Amino acid sequence: MKHLELMSVLVVGLLFGCTSSALAVDAPAVHLFLLSGQSNMANLDPDRVFTLELKKHFGADNIVVVKVAKRGQPIRRWYKDWKVTGDQNSAEIGDLYESLMKTTKVAIHGKSIQSVTLIWMQGERDAKEHLSDQYEKAFLGMLEQIKRDLNAQEVNYVIGRLSDWGLGRKDWDKIREVQQKLGEAGPRSAWVNTDDLNDDNKDRDGTPLKGSNHLHYSMAGYDQLAKRYVEKVKEFVK
């Protein structure tokens, strides 16, 4: 479907146009934020809340925000060491991660990096495909990839936990548990609740969807999600 082929890429940086690595010597080290995931990240517009709040807190010249997200995608498209089984497409293994890194390296060229933080909203597809048992390993493997490719000793992360849309389904519940566990793993990690963000939503054509617990969030829900991400970021990015 067309909406599954859309990729949202947003780059917000400082010193626009400075491409010489020599300039990084005089430039302040920046905080790098990587936003990635599937539809509920693709639907989040960082310019509405996330980036604005970070600019207020850190200063506009001190942040770089990169977003690469695609609807309906499993975590294997970010984890390069995924073992292909069944009808999984080997050509797609890690390809969205490569897109994220390619976009990121353009955004940070000529800049020194003070911190790296992953803002993650994904997991619905893995629950649908009954792949919850591989989720934790894949996420941790992705973090190691980021450390290696960005030469970062540590990578902070904030996970948006799957909402209550699929409660009672084994793999959905398991991924929620894994995401919460990962978010509570240490001082550089966190998770945010999304259970209240998917009520009184609208379909993509604008048709109201009355009731609660939809798969996707309302516009106000995405703004609230962005605020929650920022609040967690402030706790461990100084």
PEHU-V744569 format. One record per backbone hydrogen bond with DSSP energy under -0.5 kcal/mol. CO is the residue of the C=O (numbers start at 1). NH is the residue of the N-H. If there is no record, write none. Layout:
CO_NH, CO_NH
This chain:
1_4, 1_5, 2_5, 6_71, 7_9, 8_69, 10_67, 12_65, 15_18, 17_19, 20_23, 21_24, 22_25, 23_26, 23_27, 30_32, 30_114, 30_115, 31_64, 32_117, 33_35, 33_66, 34_36, 34_119, 35_68, 36_121, 37_70, 38_41, 38_42, 39_43, 41_44, 43_45, 44_46, 45_48, 45_49, 46_51, 46_52, 49_53, 50_54, 51_55, 52_56, 53_57, 54_58, 54_59, 55_59, 59_62, 60_63, 62_31, 64_33, 65_12, 66_35, 67_10, 68_37, 69_8, 70_73, 74_77, 75_78, 75_79, 76_94, 77_96, 77_97, 78_80, 79_82, 82_84, 85_88, 88_90, 89_92, 90_93, 92_95, 94_98, 95_99, 96_100, 97_101, 98_102, 99_103, 100_104, 101_105, 102_106, 103_107, 104_108, 106_109, 108_111, 112_30, 112_114, 115_32, 116_156, 117_34, 118_120, 118_158, 119_36, 120_160, 121_38, 123_127, 124_128, 125_129, 126_131, 127_130, 131_134, 132_135, 132_136, 134_138, 135_139, 136_140, 137_141, 138_142, 139_143, 140_144, 141_145, 142_146, 143_147, 144_148, 145_149, 146_150, 147_152, 148_151, 156_118, 157_190, 158_120, 159_161, 159_192, 163_166, 164_167, 166_169, 168_170, 169_173, 170_174, 171_175, 172_176, 173_177, 174_178, 175_179, 176_180, 177_181, 178_182, 179_183, 180_184, 181_184, 182_185, 186_189, 188_157, 190_159, 192_161, 194_197, 197_218, 198_214, 201_209, 203_206, 207_203, 208_210, 209_201, 211_200, 218_222, 219_223, 220_224, 221_225, 222_226, 223_227, 224_228, 225_229, 226_230, 227_231, 228_232, 229_233, 230_234, 231_235, 232_235, 232_236, 233_236, 233_237, 236_238
